[in-house]
Amino acid sequence: MIMSEIDFNKLPNFFIIGAAKAGTTSLHDVLSQHPEIFLSKDKEPNFFNTEDRYNLGLHWYQETHFSTAERYLRRGESTSNSLYWSTIVAPRIKEAFKEREVKFIATFREPVQRAYSYYWMKVHHELETLSFEDALASEDERLRSNWEQLQRSGRGNFGYYRGGCYATLLKPFLELFPRRDFAFILLEDLQQNFTGTMATLAKFLDVRSDFDFKVIQSNSASVPRNQELSQFLHHPSGPLHRLIKFFSH
């Protein structure tokens, strides 16, 4: 790879890093409305977290996803598994951008709800065949058995509990980049105070904060909505309550 081919005026200067099922797709689509912001057409390039794509090089990443981004003040992408694979992704971004300023937006969601939504997304895509209860009980073993394959592919399969361990997953990023370059938002804030949250993010990205963003709800969870689900969620011995106990330890 010839370094002169790399144009940092095209490459991202901010990343929406996840967590998965915490509003990253909606935020990507909403930020794309701003005239000073470029978001990759492919919402999740999966470059820094996927071995095969990363090996294609930074110039491939630039020309595939950001070839027309040069005129924008802010350029970004939204690979939600960047947070899940932070021990790999954070050092790779640091190596690529060195001391150049890069900003990060991390979105969070109440971890039990996130896990349950993530489970149903996997069911919807036929990547999960176990019940939610069995998937939780089997998580550690499934991760151990499939770790190398998952690491190469950059996927978060089976990581229902692990994907909600936000402090642990953030640590590799915070060790390599200044705290001032991070914005942390809750999905609930985006839903309940959309205008204020977007104004805060615009200010964080140093773009016009008076822009009138329009609400977009993208990639909503495929969760069955019926009485059985309500009973499942509120049953005191149900798997969702067991997950709450996991997070309380």
N, C-alpha and C positions, 0 to 999 in steps of 0.2 A: 504494500500500500504506500503510495507516494503522498507524503504529508501535505505537499502543495495543493493537492486535490481537495483537501478538506477546507470547507468554507464555513467558518463559525457564524457568519452572518445569515446562513441558511439553517444551521442546526438548531435544535431546541435550546431555549434558555430557561424553560421551566418544565416540570414534570408533575402530572397528577399521578401519584404513586399508589393509590388504593386507600383503604382496604376494599377487596372485592365485595360486591353487594352492599356498598355504603354510599351509593349515589355517584360513582365516578362517570358513568355513561351520561347521566343527566347533566352533570357539571361540564363535561366535555362539550356536549351539544349547546348548552347555554353560553359558555364562554366563546364558542365559535361565532356567535352573533356579533361580537365586538369588532369594529373595523380595524383595530390596532392589534388584534390577536389572530394568529394562525394556529389551528389545530389540525393535526394529520388527518387526512380523509379516512384512513384506516385507524380507527380509534385506538386499537391496541397493537402497535407494531411488534411487540414481544421481541425486541432486539436485544436489550441488555440482559434479559432473563432466560433467553433460549440459546443453547449452545450452537446449533446449526446456523441460526441467523447472525449471531454475534461473530462467528468465524468468517462471515462474508465481508466484514470490515465496516468501518465508520463511513467510508465514501459510499458504499452500497446503501447504507441506512439513510444517508443524506439525500442521495439522488432518488431513492425509492419513495421516500415519505416527505421530503422537504425541499424539493427542487425548485418550487415556486414560492418559497417562504421568505425570500430575502427582503422584501419591502415592508415586512411587518415588524413592529417594535417588539412584540412578544410572540414566541413560537413554542409550541408545546405538543405533548402527546400524553396518553392516559392509560398506560399498561397497568391494570389493577394488581397483577401478580408481582409488580416491582417491590411492593412492600413485603409480600410473602417470602420472596427470595432476596431479601435485603442484604444478606451476607455476601451474595454474589453481585447483585446489581449496584449497590452503593460504591464498592471499589472500582467497578468498571466505569461508572459515570465519572468518578473522580479522576481516573486514569485518562479518560477521553478529554475532559475539560480543564484539567489541571487547576489553576487558580482563577479561571474565569468564573464570573458570577453565574450560578445556576440556582433557581428557586424551586421549591417543592411544595405541593399542596397535598396534604394527607386528609382523607375523609374517613370518619369513623361512624359507627352505628352501634347501638346497644348490642353487645356481643352475642347474646342468646338469639335475638331476632336475626342478626347477621348470619349466624350459623344455620338457622332454620331456612332462611331465604336461599342461602348458598346450596343447601341440600336439595331444595326443590329445583333449582336451576340445573343441577347435575342430573336429577331424575328426568327433567324435561329434555335434556340433550342425550339421554340414554347412556349416561356415564356413571349412574348409580343404580344398583338393583336391590340394595338392602333397605330395610326400614330405617327411619331416622334413629330409632333406639339402637338397632344393631350397628349402624354406621358409627355412632358415637362409641359404643363398646369396643369396636374393632379398629378405631382410628390409629392407635399407637402401633399395632401390629401391621396394619396395611401400609402405614408410612415407612416403617422399618423395611418391609419386604419390597417396597417399590421405590425407595429413596433415590437410588442412582438414576433410574429411568425418569422419575419426576423432576429431578434436578437438571438433567439434560434438556428436557422438554419445557422446563419453566412453568409447569402446571401446578395448580393448587389442589388437585384431586385429593379427597379424603381429609383435608385439613379443616374440618369444621370447628374444632376447638382451637387448634393452633392458629388459624387465621384471625382469631380474635384476641390474640396475645399482643396487643398493640405496642406496649412499652418495649417488650423484647424485640419485636420486629423493627421498631424505629431506631433502636440503638446503633446499628451500623451506619445509618445515615447521619445521625447526630454526632457521631465520633469523627466524621470526615468533613462535614459542612457546618458553617456557622448557624447558630440557632436563629439568627435574624432572617435567614433565607427560607424559613419554614412557616407555612400557614396551616393550622389545624382547624378543621370544621367538622361539625356533626351533621349527619343526614337530617336530624330533627330540626337543626337551625335552618338548613336550606329549605325545608318544608314549611316551617312556621314563621320564619323571618327572611323570606326570599330576598326582598329588596335590600335590606340591611346587610345580609351576608354577602350578596354580590357586590355591593359598594365597597365592603371591606376587602374582598378579594381583588377588585379592580385597583384599589389603592395599594395593596400589597404588590401587585404586578406593575405598578407605575404606569397604568393606562388611565384614560378618562374614567373617573368614578361616577360621573353623572349620566352615563349611558343607560338607556332604558332597556334592561334585559327582559326578555319574555320567558315566562315559565315553560319548561319542557319536561315532561316526565317520560324518561326513556328506559327501556329494558327493565320494566317492572317485574317483580318476582312472580313465577308461575306457582302460586300457592293455592291449593283448593280452598274455596270459601263455602263452608257448609257447617251444619251443626256438629258434625263429627269432629271437624277441625277445632271448633270452639271448645268442645269437651276435652280434646287432646291437649290443647294449650293450657287449660286451667286445671287439669287433673293433678292432684297433689303428688302422685307417684309417677307421673308421666316423664318421658325422656327429656322434655324441655326443662322441667324442674331439676332433673339430675344434672343437666348442663349448668344451670345456675349454681348448683353446689360446687361443680368443678371450678367455676370462676371465683368462688368465694374462698377457696383454699389458697 
